Amino acid sequence: MKALLDFIPLIAFFIGARHSGILAGAGALLIATIIVYAIHFIRQKGKFDKQQWVVLLLTILFCGGTLILRDDIYLRWKSPIINGIFALTLLVSAAINKPLMQLAMKDVFSLTMSGWKKLTIAWALFFAMMGVLHYITAFTMSDEAWINFKTYGWIPIMLVFVIAQFAVLKNYLNPELTNKTTK
């Protein structure tokens, strides 16, 4: 449910940008994000995790800047910066031996500390690559190409990465998880 809700702002951006331009898309993205995060806030009993705070605050900042200054440059920077923050945060967590992917996926995989660090670095590299792709599409391609990539172009890349991750780590699935699914 949470993942499906998170697609609503992207759909709102796509529809707004396609029909009325990038500024309308920024407004639709901002409004949809605030509504979706209000729903998350209620469902999560008045709490956001750090990732949700980063996305919410940067969306308000970049969409707000785009709308107030009537310049889409701010919105174009949103995705590269968010992906860069995630990449840097993951790299730092691995470097200080507190890999964040362990917190996120400990119920799914049973890995050694070295395994968690490698997984965290893999995700950091993925987010860095996505930041570069978002930058390239935002600043070197047409508005249409950027809108398409920002809305749904990154999804197949993410799916391939996640499927590849599970293919590589299938032998490390948490035994408790596999026992639950076979009962």
PyMOL commands that set and color helices and strands:
alter all, ss='L'
color gray80, all
select helices_A, chain A and resi 2-20+22-43+50-69+73-95+100-105+113-140+143-172+175-182
alter helices_A, ss='H'
color red, helices_A
deselect
rebuild
show_as cartoon
